[in-house]
Amino acid sequence: MRTSPPWWDPLTTDAVGAELGITWHPPAGSPDTDSGESRSGTMSNGALDAEDARIREGKLLVGTGPQVVRRGVGYECTTRWYLDPAEPDRLWCALGDFYPAWLWVPIEPTGDAVREVLDGVHPRPALTRLDMTGRSRGFLGWRDDVMVPNVYSGEPVEINGHDLDRYHTFVGFVEPQAWGSNLLDDPFRDDLGSVRPIEMIAASKGTMQQRLGRVPSMTWRTLHSRSYLSYEIHTRMAVCVAVRYRPAPESHRPIIARAAELFGASFPDDLPLDVIGALTCYDYSTEADLEKALDPSGDPEELAQALRIFAALHNGDLRRTLRLREYAGHPHPEVRRQLFIVAAWYRYDFLLYELALTETDPENLAELENLIQRGAGPDTFNAFGDYFGGEPLIVDGDGNPVEAWDDDEEEEDDE
């Protein structure tokens, strides 16, 4: 016989239920949890599936709501509340019905705790990039090592725009619409309900273009926290994820730490749960993971690659980027070559000058001086391998199309 815990009546008669649109279901008549198979649409692995099943086991569904609607498709995503009869002194919150159990948040069963766990999620805030004080960037890997499921076969393929876009259409943690680096903010209305495919095509026209001079990127808005999740390709090869977000509530922090441990990732301790969910099965490395490789006395090949990753991670942060100057006089040519690529690609004149001051090879010095004098034009490489049916892939600041080139075209390769 399932009985209600002592806190049941005080919580279910609290005004929080009506305020947030929660419907409570007495444990006596509550269904068990579902099969435990996540419907998030993300990649997964055996360890995560086992953790999901372990946490989910024995819990009863005792509340539903509030809901959010996934933009453009009209799908209602419902918050779920669970009780574990073996631990009746707490309540578990799943922000969405597709959330794996390792992202469920245990809370005290009080009205204040219910409000806090949904803070910044319900009601959903209307945020622009300037509203998001949290920023993080992680390195996922080199372009030929980062895999996404193929649109048709489901088999892993090298990251590309078409498959990445289709993959995120089915990832429940994000809105299905993406935009390119030509746009700094989400171009789609938050109140965009269920629309016909032809209407969505019209609404999306031109939104995926890349801006000449900016790092090529594809950005999605996450479903609950409304964060910006951007996949970036730096120096044609380094794949990073950049996130703009508002810090997650305090009650989420232990779950974030646990997810970081499960992933073996260096997530910020305030990264929203829907961002973590969207990054399921991706590696996520930060500067802390590079420190050993950044030792100037270490292996020069590892150092050279680490510097290129470091530059990508801190693009836009001049204070951190200035650290690159420390390596300009390194004796190994591969280290200096990678710094040259970084300086040319990001147009870091200060680094070119540092390299010129210490370069001893006459040919390399001449090339550096030539680049300093004439400058380096912005890259026009089609990093995501996109094709927009004749529409321009890259545009300049005035919206004029710029000719792009692909991997299979003849072009000088500085990788």
C-alpha positions in Angstrom: 0.0 0.0 0.0 1.5 3.3 -1.1 1.0 6.0 1.5 1.6 9.8 1.2 4.6 11.2 3.2 3.9 13.8 5.9 4.9 16.6 3.7 2.4 15.7 1.0 -0.6 17.7 2.1 1.3 20.9 3.0 3.1 20.9 -0.4 0.1 20.0 -2.6 -2.0 22.7 -1.0 0.7 25.3 -1.3 0.0 28.1 -3.8 3.1 27.1 -5.8 1.1 24.4 -7.6 -1.4 26.9 -9.0 1.3 29.5 -9.6 3.4 27.3 -11.8 0.8 25.0 -13.2 1.7 21.8 -11.4 -0.8 18.9 -11.0 -0.1 16.6 -8.1 -0.9 12.9 -8.2 -1.3 11.1 -4.9 1.3 8.2 -4.5 -1.5 5.7 -3.9 -2.7 6.0 -7.4 0.6 7.0 -9.0 2.0 5.1 -12.0 5.5 3.8 -11.8 8.1 5.6 -13.8 8.4 4.6 -17.5 10.8 2.0 -18.9 13.8 4.2 -18.2 14.8 4.5 -21.8 15.6 8.2 -22.5 13.8 9.9 -25.3 16.1 12.9 -25.4 17.3 12.2 -29.0 21.0 12.5 -28.0 23.7 10.0 -28.4 24.3 7.8 -25.4 26.4 5.0 -24.1 26.1 2.1 -21.7 27.4 3.9 -18.7 24.9 6.7 -19.0 22.1 4.3 -19.7 23.0 2.3 -16.6 23.1 5.4 -14.4 19.7 6.5 -15.8 18.2 3.1 -14.9 19.7 3.1 -11.5 18.4 6.4 -10.4 15.0 5.9 -12.1 14.3 2.5 -10.4 11.4 2.5 -7.9 10.4 6.1 -8.3 6.8 7.1 -8.6 5.4 9.9 -10.8 3.6 12.2 -8.3 3.4 15.5 -10.3 3.3 16.9 -13.7 3.7 20.5 -15.0 4.5 23.1 -15.9 4.9 22.7 -19.7 7.0 24.4 -22.4 6.3 24.1 -26.1 9.2 23.2 -28.5 9.3 26.0 -31.0 8.1 25.4 -34.5 6.9 21.8 -33.8 4.3 22.4 -31.1 5.6 19.5 -28.9 4.7 20.1 -25.2 7.5 19.2 -22.9 6.2 18.6 -19.3 8.1 18.8 -16.1 7.8 15.7 -13.9 8.0 15.2 -10.2 9.0 11.9 -8.6 8.9 10.3 -5.2 11.1 7.4 -4.1 9.2 5.4 -1.4 12.6 4.3 -0.1 13.7 7.9 0.5 10.4 9.7 1.2 12.0 12.9 2.6 12.7 14.4 -0.8 11.2 15.1 -4.2 12.9 14.6 -7.6 12.4 17.2 -10.4 12.8 16.2 -14.1 12.7 19.5 -16.0 11.4 17.6 -19.1 9.7 14.3 -19.6 12.6 13.2 -21.8 15.4 14.1 -19.3 17.6 11.1 -18.3 17.4 10.4 -14.6 21.0 11.5 -14.1 19.8 15.1 -14.7 16.9 14.9 -12.2 17.3 17.3 -9.3 16.5 16.1 -5.7 15.0 18.8 -3.6 13.3 19.3 -0.2 9.5 18.9 -0.6 8.6 22.5 0.1 7.0 25.3 -2.0 10.1 27.4 -1.8 12.3 24.5 -3.0 9.9 23.9 -5.9 10.1 27.6 -6.9 13.9 27.6 -6.6 14.5 24.5 -8.8 12.4 26.0 -11.6 14.0 29.5 -11.3 15.0 30.8 -14.7 13.2 27.9 -16.4 9.5 28.5 -15.7 8.3 30.9 -16.9 10.8 30.8 -19.7 12.8 34.1 -19.9 13.1 36.0 -23.1 16.9 36.4 -23.2 19.3 38.0 -25.7 23.1 37.4 -25.6 23.6 40.5 -23.5 21.3 39.0 -20.8 23.5 36.0 -20.4 26.4 36.7 -18.0 27.8 33.1 -18.0 30.2 32.2 -20.8 32.1 29.0 -21.4 33.9 27.4 -24.2 35.1 23.8 -24.4 37.2 21.9 -27.0 35.5 18.9 -28.5 38.3 17.7 -30.8 39.7 18.1 -34.2 37.3 18.4 -37.1 38.1 14.9 -38.5 37.6 13.3 -35.0 34.3 14.9 -33.9 31.5 12.7 -35.0 27.7 13.2 -35.4 25.1 10.7 -36.6 24.6 10.6 -40.3 21.2 11.9 -41.4 20.2 8.7 -43.2 22.1 5.8 -41.8 22.6 7.0 -38.2 26.3 5.9 -38.5 28.9 8.4 -37.0 30.4 10.7 -39.6 32.8 13.7 -39.4 31.0 16.8 -38.1 29.3 18.8 -40.9 26.5 21.3 -41.0 23.9 19.1 -42.7 24.2 16.2 -40.2 24.7 18.5 -37.2 21.5 20.4 -38.1 19.4 17.2 -38.6 20.8 15.7 -35.4 19.7 18.7 -33.3 16.2 18.6 -34.9 15.7 15.5 -32.7 17.6 16.6 -29.6 14.9 17.6 -27.1 17.2 19.8 -25.1 17.3 22.5 -27.8 14.9 24.3 -30.1 15.2 22.8 -33.6 16.2 26.0 -35.4 19.8 27.0 -35.8 21.6 30.1 -37.1 25.0 30.9 -38.4 27.7 33.5 -37.4 26.1 36.2 -39.5 23.6 36.6 -36.7 24.6 37.4 -33.1 21.1 36.8 -31.6 18.3 34.3 -32.0 16.3 35.3 -35.1 13.3 33.2 -34.3 10.3 34.3 -32.2 9.8 32.5 -28.9 6.0 32.3 -29.5 6.5 30.3 -32.7 4.2 27.4 -32.3 3.5 24.5 -34.6 4.1 25.6 -38.2 4.0 23.8 -41.5 7.4 22.9 -43.0 7.1 25.3 -45.8 6.5 28.1 -43.3 9.6 27.1 -41.3 11.7 27.1 -44.5 10.6 30.6 -45.2 11.3 31.8 -41.6 14.8 30.2 -41.7 15.8 31.7 -45.1 19.3 33.3 -44.8 19.7 32.4 -41.1 22.4 29.8 -41.5 24.9 32.1 -43.3 28.4 32.7 -41.9 29.8 36.2 -41.6 33.1 36.9 -43.2 35.7 37.5 -40.5 33.9 35.7 -37.7 34.5 32.2 -36.5 32.2 29.8 -38.4 29.5 28.6 -36.0 26.1 27.0 -35.8 24.0 28.1 -32.7 20.9 26.6 -31.1 18.8 28.0 -28.2 18.3 25.5 -25.4 14.8 24.6 -24.5 14.5 25.5 -20.8 17.3 27.8 -19.8 17.2 29.7 -23.2 21.0 29.5 -23.4 22.9 29.8 -26.7 24.8 26.6 -27.6 27.3 27.3 -30.5 29.4 24.8 -32.3 32.4 26.6 -33.7 35.2 25.5 -36.1 38.4 27.5 -35.4 41.5 27.7 -37.7 39.6 25.2 -40.0 40.2 22.3 -37.6 39.5 22.9 -33.9 35.9 22.2 -33.0 34.7 24.0 -29.9 31.4 24.5 -28.2 30.7 28.0 -26.9 27.9 28.6 -24.4 26.2 31.8 -23.3 23.9 31.3 -20.3 22.5 32.5 -17.1 23.9 30.6 -14.1 21.8 27.6 -13.0 20.0 27.6 -9.6 21.9 26.4 -6.6 19.9 23.2 -6.3 21.2 22.1 -9.8 24.9 22.4 -8.8 25.4 18.9 -7.3 23.8 17.4 -10.5 26.1 19.5 -12.7 29.1 18.2 -10.8 27.8 14.6 -11.0 27.3 14.9 -14.8 30.8 16.3 -15.2 32.1 13.3 -13.4 30.0 11.0 -15.6 31.2 12.7 -18.8 34.8 13.1 -17.6 34.3 16.8 -18.5 35.3 20.1 -17.1 31.9 21.7 -17.1 31.5 25.0 -15.2 29.6 24.4 -11.9 26.7 26.6 -12.9 26.2 25.3 -16.5 22.4 24.8 -17.2 21.2 21.2 -17.3 19.8 21.4 -20.8 23.2 22.5 -22.1 24.8 19.4 -20.4 22.0 17.2 -21.8 22.6 18.5 -25.4 26.3 17.7 -25.0 25.8 14.1 -24.1 28.6 11.9 -25.3 30.8 14.8 -26.5 34.2 15.3 -24.9 34.5 18.8 -23.3 38.0 20.0 -22.5 39.1 23.4 -21.1 42.4 25.1 -20.3 42.7 23.1 -17.1 42.9 19.9 -19.2 45.7 21.5 -21.3 48.0 22.7 -18.6 50.4 19.7 -18.8 50.7 20.0 -22.6 51.3 23.8 -22.3 54.6 23.2 -20.4 57.2 24.9 -22.7 59.7 22.2 -21.7 57.4 19.3 -22.7 56.9 17.5 -26.0 57.0 20.2 -28.7 54.5 18.5 -30.9 51.9 18.3 -28.1 52.7 21.9 -27.1 52.1 23.1 -30.7 48.7 21.5 -30.8 47.8 22.6 -27.3 48.6 26.2 -28.2 46.2 26.1 -31.2 43.5 24.7 -28.9 44.3 27.3 -26.2 43.9 30.1 -28.8 40.5 28.7 -29.8 39.3 28.4 -26.2 40.2 32.0 -25.4 39.2 33.7 -28.7 37.7 37.0 -27.8 39.5 37.2 -24.4 42.5 39.3 -25.0 43.8 39.0 -21.5 44.1 35.3 -21.7 45.2 35.3 -25.3 48.3 37.4 -24.5 49.7 34.3 -22.9 50.6 33.1 -26.4 53.4 35.7 -26.5 55.3 33.6 -23.9 55.9 30.9 -26.6 56.9 33.1 -29.5 60.6 32.4 -28.9 60.3 28.6 -28.5 63.1 26.8 -30.2 61.0 24.2 -32.0 59.8 25.2 -35.5 56.5 23.4 -35.2 55.5 25.5 -32.1 56.3 28.7 -34.0 54.5 27.4 -37.1 51.3 26.8 -35.1 51.6 30.3 -33.5 51.9 31.7 -37.0 48.7 30.0 -38.1 46.9 31.3 -35.0 48.2 34.9 -35.5 47.3 34.9 -39.2 43.8 33.3 -38.8 42.7 35.5 -35.8 44.7 38.5 -37.2 46.6 38.9 -34.0 49.2 41.5 -35.0 50.7 41.6 -31.5 51.6 37.9 -31.9 53.1 38.4 -35.4 55.4 41.1 -34.0 56.5 38.8 -31.1 57.3 36.0 -33.6 59.2 38.4 -35.9 61.3 39.6 -32.9 62.5 36.1 -32.2 62.5 34.4 -35.6 66.0 33.3 -36.9 65.1 31.7 -40.2 65.4 34.3 -43.0 62.5 32.8 -45.1 60.2 32.6 -42.1 61.1 36.2 -41.1 60.4 37.5 -44.6 57.0 35.8 -44.5 56.2 37.3 -41.1 57.2 40.8 -42.2 55.2 40.5 -45.4 52.1 39.4 -43.5 52.6 42.3 -41.0 52.8 44.8 -43.9 50.0 43.5 -46.1 47.8 41.9 -43.4 45.8 38.6 -43.7 42.4 38.6 -45.3 39.6 36.8 -43.5 39.2 33.1 -44.2 36.6 32.0 -46.7 36.7 28.2 -46.0 33.4 26.5 -45.9 34.1 24.9 -42.5 30.8 23.1 -42.0 30.7 21.8 -45.6 27.3 23.4 -46.1 25.2 23.8 -49.2 22.2 26.0 -49.3 20.8 25.3 -52.7 22.5 28.2 -54.4 22.2 30.6 -51.5 25.4 32.2 -50.4 27.3 30.4 -47.6 29.3 33.4 -46.4 28.4 37.1 -46.5 30.2 40.3 -45.7 29.1 43.0 -43.3 26.8 44.5 -45.9 25.2 41.2 -46.7 27.0 40.7 -50.0 27.9 37.1 -50.9 31.5 36.0 -50.6 32.8 33.1 -52.6 33.7 30.1 -50.3 35.9 27.1 -50.9 35.6 23.5 -49.7 38.0 20.7 -48.7 37.9 19.2 -52.2 38.9 22.4 -53.9 42.4 23.5 -54.7 43.4 26.0 -52.1 46.5 26.6 -50.0 46.3 24.6 -46.8 48.0 26.0 -43.8 46.9 23.3 -41.4 
